[in-house]
């Protein structure tokens, strides 16, 4: 699929996905939602990209949904069905596509790193939540602005993801009010892993991605699966059993043996065969 609102490149096993509507602060149009859904649902077909960095073009990460697109949707209804039922049909189909984006992000086998400068508002905030790790430029600003424009503060998985990232009380504060979470506060409460100057953002994200490539490809994919499963594990015993099975599977791979040889005996960087 050729994308018009996204740009993707891969170098040295690190993929870079750029939200590419800088003239609209990378606000999500209906077209961008469809393209994001397609991209993340097909990431398992890009094994050469073992880690993916998500970044916005220009001075913003993503300013949420494009108001022009939403206004047009509300104004015209469905082509097949006019009136309120047509609006509901269009709205339901769009919301399904929107929700699918973050579901596919969590299912993607690659770790996702959000590199955020400028505003990440509404749906843009949710995109950062769905990534595994967040690095903020000093200008980064996060907020669930839906609540301030007549919609629920919970959208694109935010009511599920945000409490798990910063705790229920803090999540409620930001989702109920739409107040801005600045980069320094995001760092202090653990929403982001670190804050760097804006001009160092790509470098910091790239270095973190390269750090992950020291793991075998299979172990890295499996570790993301384990974190996704065990965040909702019913108890420690269930979590430990999943971890144990994962480590047994990893131990049988050729890459695990290569990693052991390289790290402990030959003191060199491993060369992995899996992608």
C-alpha positions in Angstrom: 0.0 0.0 0.0 1.3 3.4 -0.9 0.8 5.9 1.9 -0.1 9.5 1.4 -0.1 10.6 5.1 2.7 8.4 6.4 6.3 7.8 5.5 8.2 4.7 6.4 11.8 3.8 6.1 14.0 1.1 7.6 17.7 1.1 8.2 19.9 -1.3 10.2 16.8 -3.1 11.4 15.2 0.1 12.8 12.0 1.2 11.2 11.0 4.9 11.3 7.3 5.7 10.8 6.7 9.4 10.3 3.2 10.9 10.6 3.4 13.2 7.6 0.9 16.0 7.6 3.0 18.8 9.1 0.8 21.5 7.7 -2.0 20.2 9.9 0.3 19.4 12.9 -0.1 15.7 11.8 -3.7 15.7 12.8 -5.4 12.4 11.9 -7.6 12.6 8.9 -9.9 9.8 7.9 -7.2 8.8 5.4 -4.5 8.8 8.0 -6.6 6.6 10.3 -7.0 4.0 7.5 -3.3 4.1 6.7 -2.3 3.8 10.3 -4.6 0.8 10.7 -3.1 -0.8 7.6 0.5 -0.1 8.6 0.2 -1.5 12.1 -1.9 -4.5 11.1 0.8 -5.6 8.6 3.9 -4.9 10.7 4.4 -8.6 11.1 5.2 -8.7 7.4 8.2 -6.4 7.9 10.6 -8.6 9.9 13.5 -6.5 8.7 12.2 -3.8 11.0 12.9 -5.3 14.5 12.1 -2.0 16.3 9.9 0.8 15.1 10.2 4.5 16.0 7.0 6.6 15.6 7.6 10.3 15.1 5.8 13.3 13.7 7.0 15.5 10.8 7.6 19.1 11.7 6.9 20.7 15.1 4.2 18.3 16.3 3.7 14.7 17.0 -0.1 14.6 16.4 -2.7 17.2 17.2 -5.5 14.7 17.4 -8.3 14.3 14.9 -8.6 16.7 12.0 -11.6 18.8 12.8 -12.2 19.5 9.1 -12.6 15.8 8.4 -14.9 15.2 11.4 -17.1 18.2 10.5 -17.5 16.9 7.0 -18.5 13.5 8.3 -21.1 14.9 10.6 -22.4 17.2 7.9 -23.1 14.7 5.1 -24.1 11.4 6.7 -23.8 8.1 4.8 -24.0 7.9 1.1 -26.4 5.0 1.4 -28.5 6.3 4.4 -29.3 9.9 5.0 -30.3 11.4 8.3 -29.3 10.4 11.9 -29.0 6.7 11.1 -26.5 7.5 8.3 -24.4 9.6 10.7 -24.4 6.8 13.2 -23.3 4.3 10.6 -20.5 6.6 9.4 -19.4 7.4 13.0 -19.5 3.7 14.0 -17.3 2.6 11.1 -14.8 5.4 11.7 -14.7 4.6 15.4 -14.0 0.9 14.6 -11.1 1.9 12.4 -9.8 4.3 15.0 -9.9 1.7 17.8 -8.3 -0.9 15.6 -5.2 1.3 15.3 -4.2 1.0 18.9 -5.2 -2.7 19.1 -2.9 -3.4 16.1 -0.1 -1.4 17.7 -0.2 -3.5 20.8 -0.4 -6.7 18.7 2.5 -5.7 16.5 5.5 -8.0 17.2 8.0 -5.1 17.2 8.6 -2.8 20.2 7.3 0.7 19.3 9.1 3.8 20.5 7.2 7.1 20.4 9.5 10.1 19.8 7.4 13.1 20.7 8.0 16.8 20.1 5.3 19.4 20.4 1.6 18.5 20.9 0.3 14.9 21.2 -3.3 15.7 21.8 -6.5 13.5 21.8 -5.9 10.6 19.5 -2.2 11.7 19.3 -1.9 11.2 23.0 -3.5 7.7 22.6 -1.0 6.8 19.9 1.9 7.5 22.4 0.1 5.4 25.0 0.0 2.5 22.6 3.7 2.6 22.1 5.9 0.5 24.3 8.3 3.4 25.2 8.0 7.2 25.0 10.9 9.6 24.7 9.9 13.3 24.9 11.5 16.3 23.4 11.5 19.3 25.7 8.6 20.8 23.7 6.3 17.7 24.1 2.8 18.3 25.4 0.2 15.6 26.0 -3.5 16.0 26.7 -6.8 14.2 26.3 -8.6 17.2 24.8 -11.7 15.1 23.7 -13.4 16.0 27.0 -13.2 19.7 26.2 -14.9 19.4 22.8 -18.0 17.4 23.8 -16.6 13.9 23.6 -15.6 11.3 26.2 -12.2 11.6 27.6 -11.7 7.9 26.9 -10.8 7.2 23.3 -8.5 4.9 21.3 -7.8 2.8 24.4 -6.9 5.7 26.6 -9.1 4.6 29.5 -7.4 1.2 29.5 -3.8 2.2 28.7 -3.3 5.4 30.7 -4.2 4.1 34.2 -1.7 1.2 33.6 1.0 3.7 32.7 0.6 6.4 35.4 -2.0 5.0 37.9 -5.7 5.5 38.2 -5.8 8.7 40.1 -3.4 10.6 37.8 -5.1 9.1 34.7 -8.5 10.3 35.9 -7.1 13.8 36.5 -5.9 14.1 32.9 -8.8 12.3 31.2 -11.5 14.1 33.2 -10.1 17.6 32.7 -8.1 17.6 29.4 -5.3 19.5 31.2 -1.9 19.5 29.6 0.8 17.1 30.7 4.1 18.9 30.0 7.4 17.0 29.2 8.9 17.6 32.7 5.9 16.4 34.5 5.5 13.4 32.2 9.1 12.5 33.1 8.5 13.0 36.8 5.4 10.7 36.9 7.0 8.1 34.6 4.9 8.6 31.5 8.0 9.0 29.4 11.3 7.3 29.8 13.3 10.5 29.4 13.2 14.1 28.2 15.8 15.3 25.7 16.3 18.6 23.8 14.2 18.6 20.7 17.2 18.5 18.4 18.4 15.3 20.1 15.1 13.5 19.9 15.9 11.3 16.8 19.3 10.5 18.1 17.9 9.4 21.5 15.2 7.3 19.9 17.7 5.7 17.5 20.1 4.8 20.3 17.4 3.2 22.4 16.2 1.2 19.3 19.8 0.0 18.7 20.1 -1.1 22.3 17.1 -3.4 21.8 18.8 -5.0 18.8 21.3 -6.6 21.2 18.4 -9.1 22.0 17.8 -12.0 19.7 14.9 -11.1 17.3 12.8 -14.0 18.7 13.4 -13.0 22.3 12.5 -9.4 21.7 9.2 -10.3 20.0 8.4 -12.8 22.8 9.2 -10.3 25.5 6.7 -7.8 24.1 4.1 -10.6 24.0 4.9 -11.4 27.7 4.5 -7.8 28.8 1.2 -7.5 27.0 -0.1 -10.7 28.5 1.3 -10.3 32.0 0.0 -6.7 32.6 -3.4 -8.4 33.0 -2.1 -11.7 34.5 -4.5 -13.0 37.2 -1.6 -13.7 39.6 2.2 -14.1 39.8 2.1 -17.8 39.3 0.4 -17.4 35.9 2.9 -14.8 34.9 5.9 -16.9 35.9 4.6 -19.9 33.9 4.3 -17.8 30.8 7.9 -16.5 31.3 9.2 -20.0 31.9 7.7 -21.3 28.7 9.1 -18.3 26.8 12.6 -18.9 28.1 12.5 -22.6 27.2 11.4 -21.6 23.6 14.2 -19.0 23.4 16.8 -21.5 24.5 16.2 -23.8 21.6 16.9 -21.1 19.0 20.2 -20.9 17.2 20.3 -17.2 17.9 20.3 -17.8 21.7 23.3 -20.0 21.3 25.0 -17.4 19.2 24.3 -14.7 21.8 25.8 -16.8 24.6 28.9 -17.5 22.5 29.4 -13.9 21.6 28.7 -12.4 25.0 30.5 -14.9 27.3 33.2 -16.6 25.3 34.1 -14.6 22.2 33.5 -11.0 23.5 31.9 -9.7 20.3 28.6 -8.5 19.0 26.3 -11.4 18.0 25.3 -12.0 14.4 21.7 -13.2 14.3 20.1 -15.3 11.6 16.5 -14.7 12.4 14.9 -11.4 11.5 
